[in-house]
Amino acid sequence: MNQLDNLKYDYIQLANSSDTQALSDEYLFKAVSILDEKYKNLKEHHELFEGLLSNIGSDQKSIALLNYVLKRLKKKKDSLEKNKYYYDFGNTLFSKAAIELNGDNYLNSLIESKTYQEAKRYFLLVKKDHSTHFERALTNLAITYELYGRNYEAISIFDKVIKSNPKFGMALGGKAISLEYYTQLAPQQSLLLLNISYNLLKEALKDENLRDIGGDSSFTLYEKKRIAIERSEEHTSELQSH
């Protein structure tokens, strides 16, 4: 294998380890040091490593690793493509904010979260380009609005993403889940909204990049929601037939 193939292999190994087991910060920082030394002259490592580390920090719920990623990104600000820098920085803040939320005082910690506000500022700097940074940034922004109960704004942003990229699974699935809020507010339209959500979820699950972008958890969530709506509609049909 050439050096780039070795890089991909090592990245996949580290990502798989994070997916399947709890890793200590000591282990993670040692792994970072080894990979930095091994690929110090490789352009792809310089450009891609923080994105991987941010995802691992989110999986492992490691504030220490995420703070370290932010420091690394600041040092690379002038050498990274702007959209990538803005997205990676915002996404790392987004992951950090989610970990910082206090389960015992969730609402107050959400309201007082400066990290979410900073993440929002970076997401808004991401422009449409040849990559999916724009779609990812706006999807995370919409998820943030949804956390704050601003469902209408969240749906509006999901729609903006879908208009830009009609097959972007995370936005399709995100909108489907946001519509649940309105099934409670407008029960007379619940069947129509559930049907829209169902079709959105089916389209989201067709996105071959869904797992790579949103992880297995997003795929599993959308599949469970799809099945729940399907069973609900079957139950309604059975009642109407009697």
C-alpha positions as CSV (number, residue, x, y, z in Angstrom):
1,M,0.0,0.0,0.0
2,N,1.1,3.6,-0.6
3,Q,1.1,6.2,2.1
4,L,-2.4,7.5,1.2
5,D,-3.8,3.9,1.4
6,N,-2.1,3.5,4.8
7,L,-3.6,6.8,6.0
8,K,-7.1,5.6,5.0
9,Y,-6.6,2.3,6.7
10,D,-5.4,3.9,10.0
11,Y,-8.2,6.4,9.9
12,I,-10.8,3.6,9.5
13,Q,-9.2,1.6,12.3
14,L,-9.3,4.5,14.7
15,A,-12.9,5.3,13.7
16,N,-14.0,1.7,14.1
17,S,-12.4,1.5,17.5
18,S,-14.3,4.7,18.5
19,D,-17.6,3.2,17.2
20,T,-17.3,-0.1,19.1
21,Q,-15.6,0.8,22.5
22,A,-15.0,3.5,25.1
23,L,-11.5,4.9,24.6
24,S,-9.7,6.9,27.2
25,D,-8.4,10.4,26.5
26,E,-4.9,9.1,27.2
27,Y,-5.3,6.5,24.4
28,L,-6.8,9.0,22.0
29,F,-4.0,11.6,22.5
30,K,-1.4,8.9,22.1
31,A,-3.1,7.7,18.8
32,V,-3.1,11.3,17.6
33,S,0.6,11.7,18.3
34,I,1.5,8.5,16.4
35,L,-0.6,9.5,13.4
36,D,0.7,13.0,13.3
37,E,4.3,11.8,13.3
38,K,3.6,9.0,10.7
39,Y,1.8,11.3,8.2
40,K,3.4,14.7,9.0
41,N,4.3,15.3,5.4
42,L,1.0,14.2,3.9
43,K,-1.4,16.9,2.6
44,E,-4.5,14.8,3.2
45,H,-3.6,14.3,6.8
46,H,-3.2,18.0,7.3
47,E,-6.6,18.7,5.8
48,L,-8.7,15.8,7.1
49,F,-7.5,14.7,10.5
50,E,-9.5,17.3,12.6
51,G,-12.7,16.2,11.0
52,L,-12.1,12.7,12.0
53,L,-11.0,13.7,15.5
54,S,-14.1,15.8,15.9
55,N,-16.4,12.9,15.1
56,I,-14.4,10.7,17.5
57,G,-14.6,13.3,20.3
58,S,-18.4,13.4,19.8
59,D,-18.7,9.6,19.9
60,Q,-16.5,9.4,23.0
61,K,-18.1,12.4,24.6
62,S,-14.6,13.8,25.2
63,I,-14.6,17.6,25.9
64,A,-10.8,17.3,26.2
65,L,-10.4,16.0,22.7
66,L,-12.9,18.4,21.2
67,N,-11.1,21.4,22.8
68,Y,-7.8,20.0,21.4
69,V,-9.4,19.8,17.9
70,L,-10.4,23.5,18.2
71,K,-6.9,24.5,19.1
72,R,-5.5,22.6,16.1
73,L,-8.0,24.1,13.8
74,K,-7.1,27.7,14.9
75,K,-3.5,27.0,14.1
76,K,-4.5,25.7,10.6
77,K,-6.9,28.5,9.8
78,D,-4.8,30.1,7.1
79,S,-3.8,26.8,5.5
80,L,-7.3,25.2,5.2
81,E,-9.9,25.9,2.6
82,K,-12.3,28.4,4.2
83,N,-15.5,26.4,3.9
84,K,-13.9,23.4,5.4
85,Y,-12.4,25.4,8.3
86,Y,-15.7,27.1,9.1
87,Y,-17.6,23.8,9.0
88,D,-15.1,21.8,11.0
89,F,-14.9,24.5,13.6
90,G,-18.6,24.8,13.9
91,N,-19.2,21.1,13.9
92,T,-16.7,20.6,16.7
93,L,-18.4,23.3,18.7
94,F,-21.8,21.7,17.9
95,S,-20.5,18.4,19.3
96,K,-19.0,20.0,22.4
97,A,-22.3,21.9,23.1
98,A,-24.3,18.6,23.1
99,I,-21.9,17.1,25.6
100,E,-22.1,20.2,27.9
101,L,-25.8,20.0,28.3
102,N,-26.6,19.0,31.9
103,G,-29.1,16.2,32.2
104,D,-30.3,17.3,35.6
105,N,-30.8,20.9,34.4
106,Y,-31.1,20.4,30.7
107,L,-33.3,23.4,29.9
108,N,-31.2,26.0,31.7
109,S,-27.9,24.7,30.3
110,L,-29.5,24.8,26.8
111,I,-30.6,28.4,27.3
112,E,-27.3,29.5,28.7
113,S,-25.2,27.6,26.1
114,K,-22.7,30.0,24.5
115,T,-21.2,27.1,22.6
116,Y,-24.3,26.5,20.5
117,Q,-24.4,30.2,19.6
118,E,-20.8,30.2,18.6
119,A,-21.3,27.1,16.5
120,K,-24.3,28.8,14.8
121,R,-22.0,31.7,13.8
122,Y,-19.6,29.4,12.1
123,F,-22.3,27.4,10.3
124,L,-23.6,30.6,8.8
125,L,-20.2,31.4,7.3
126,V,-20.3,28.1,5.2
127,K,-21.1,28.8,1.5
128,K,-22.4,26.4,-1.2
129,D,-19.5,24.6,-2.9
130,H,-18.5,21.4,-4.6
131,S,-18.6,19.5,-1.2
132,T,-21.4,18.9,1.2
133,H,-20.1,21.3,3.8
134,F,-23.0,23.8,3.1
135,E,-25.7,21.1,3.5
136,R,-24.1,19.7,6.7
137,A,-23.7,23.1,8.3
138,L,-27.3,24.1,7.6
139,T,-28.6,20.7,8.8
140,N,-26.7,21.1,12.1
141,L,-28.1,24.7,12.3
142,A,-31.6,23.4,11.8
143,I,-31.1,20.7,14.5
144,T,-30.0,23.5,16.9
145,Y,-33.1,25.5,16.2
146,E,-35.2,22.4,16.8
147,L,-33.5,21.9,20.2
148,Y,-34.6,25.4,21.2
149,G,-38.2,24.6,20.1
150,R,-38.0,26.8,17.0
151,N,-39.5,24.1,14.7
152,Y,-40.8,26.5,12.0
153,E,-37.3,27.9,11.5
154,A,-35.8,24.5,11.6
155,I,-38.1,23.2,8.9
156,S,-37.4,26.3,6.8
157,I,-33.6,25.6,7.0
158,F,-34.2,21.9,6.2
159,D,-36.1,23.0,3.1
160,K,-33.2,25.3,2.1
161,V,-30.9,22.3,2.3
162,I,-33.3,20.0,0.4
163,K,-33.6,22.7,-2.3
164,S,-29.8,22.8,-2.6
165,N,-29.5,19.0,-2.5
166,P,-32.8,17.0,-2.9
167,K,-31.1,13.7,-1.9
168,F,-29.4,14.9,1.3
169,G,-30.6,12.3,3.8
170,M,-29.9,14.1,7.0
171,A,-32.0,17.1,6.0
172,L,-34.8,14.9,4.7
173,G,-34.9,12.9,7.9
174,G,-34.5,16.0,10.0
175,K,-37.5,17.7,8.4
176,A,-39.6,14.5,8.9
177,I,-38.9,14.5,12.6
178,S,-39.6,18.2,12.9
179,L,-43.0,17.8,11.4
180,E,-44.0,15.6,14.4
181,Y,-44.3,18.7,16.4
182,Y,-47.1,19.9,14.1
183,T,-49.0,16.7,14.2
184,Q,-49.6,17.5,17.9
185,L,-50.5,21.2,17.2
186,A,-52.8,20.4,14.3
187,P,-54.4,16.9,14.9
188,Q,-56.9,17.4,12.1
189,Q,-53.9,17.5,9.7
190,S,-51.9,14.8,11.4
191,L,-52.5,12.1,8.8
192,L,-51.3,14.4,6.0
193,L,-48.2,15.4,8.0
194,L,-47.4,11.8,8.9
195,N,-47.7,10.8,5.2
196,I,-45.3,13.6,4.3
197,S,-42.9,12.5,7.1
198,Y,-43.1,8.9,5.9
199,N,-42.1,9.8,2.4
200,L,-39.3,12.0,3.6
201,L,-37.9,9.2,5.8
202,K,-38.1,6.8,2.9
203,E,-36.1,9.2,0.7
204,A,-33.6,9.9,3.6
205,L,-32.9,6.2,4.0
206,K,-32.0,5.9,0.3
207,D,-29.1,8.3,0.7
208,E,-26.0,6.0,0.5
209,N,-24.0,8.6,2.4
210,L,-26.4,8.8,5.3
211,R,-24.4,6.6,7.7
212,D,-21.1,8.3,6.8
213,I,-22.6,11.8,7.5
214,G,-25.0,11.1,10.4
215,G,-23.7,7.8,11.7
216,D,-25.5,4.6,12.4
217,S,-27.6,6.4,15.1
218,S,-29.3,8.6,12.5
219,F,-30.0,5.7,10.1
220,T,-31.5,3.7,13.0
221,L,-33.6,6.7,14.2
222,Y,-35.0,7.3,10.7
223,E,-35.8,3.7,10.2
224,K,-37.6,3.4,13.5
225,K,-39.6,6.5,12.8
226,R,-40.5,5.1,9.3
227,I,-41.7,1.8,10.7
228,A,-43.7,3.5,13.5
229,I,-45.6,5.6,11.0
230,E,-46.1,2.6,8.7
231,R,-47.6,0.6,11.6
232,S,-49.7,3.6,12.7
233,E,-51.2,4.0,9.2
234,E,-51.9,0.3,9.0
235,H,-53.7,0.4,12.4
236,T,-55.8,3.4,11.2
237,S,-56.7,1.6,8.0
238,E,-57.8,-1.4,10.1
239,L,-60.0,0.7,12.3
240,Q,-61.6,2.4,9.3
241,S,-62.3,-0.9,7.6
242,H,-64.4,-2.1,10.6
